[in-house]
Amino acid sequence: MSCYGFTHEHIARFVGHSITLNLTTHKTIQGYLYTIDPNTHTIVLYDAPENKMQVIMKHAVSELSIDEENRIDIDTLITPRVNQLCTKEWIKKRRVALIEFFKQNHIPMEEGANEKKKDTKNDNDHHENDHHLNESDGDDAAEPVIHVLGCARVESPYLATNVICDNPLIRKRVRDFILELPNI
């Protein structure tokens, strides 16, 4: 199966490379390849000068070319910004805001100690970049866990990607609640 004339293995190898997209509107967009969705073929570019991401739908692209010489390490650009957010003060504010949000919305929850038990089923749900979020200060074992709906837990730094639950429906619902939380 190919995407824009490349195999999925080639595309994975070209993450971080400079690419040029010719659009059906006769415009040209340049940026660094962050990812291409394997199902929809939607392209996500990192625009270095603007320091932002761009999402380009498949139907808008007429041609894609890859500059194999020009490459950046995408992870080094994005990870420091995430780690700057996750200070101990920010995590505490986030936890308090999340608890208050659950209480305001009458969502059953309680705070408890962080019992770091290995949950291999849910470890597969985390993405590579989520790993950085869980190691923000190195001692999140001291951070309390929020138990929600009797079977889900939200670990530090209390983001949607930090929800752990064996039941996928409840896990999704708790993640959706967290995404509704206003930014701190």
GICOR-V608455 format. One record per run of one state. SS is the DSSP state (H for helix, E for strand, C for the rest). FROM is the first residue (numbers start at 1). TO is the last residue. If there is no record, write none. Layout:
# GICOR-V608455
ss=SS from=FROM to=TO
ss=SS from=FROM to=TO
This chain:
# GICOR-V608455
ss=C from=1 to=1
ss=E from=2 to=3
ss=C from=4 to=5
ss=E from=6 to=7
ss=H from=8 to=13
ss=C from=14 to=16
ss=E from=17 to=23
ss=C from=24 to=27
ss=E from=28 to=36
ss=C from=37 to=42
ss=E from=43 to=47
ss=C from=48 to=51
ss=E from=52 to=56
ss=C from=57 to=57
ss=H from=58 to=60
ss=E from=61 to=71
ss=C from=72 to=73
ss=H from=74 to=85
ss=C from=86 to=87
ss=H from=88 to=104
ss=C from=105 to=108
ss=E from=109 to=112
ss=C from=113 to=119
ss=H from=120 to=123
ss=C from=124 to=127
ss=H from=128 to=134
ss=C from=135 to=139
ss=H from=140 to=142
ss=C from=143 to=144
ss=E from=145 to=148
ss=C from=149 to=151
ss=E from=152 to=154
ss=C from=155 to=159
ss=H from=160 to=162
ss=E from=163 to=164
ss=C from=165 to=167
ss=H from=168 to=180
ss=C from=181 to=184
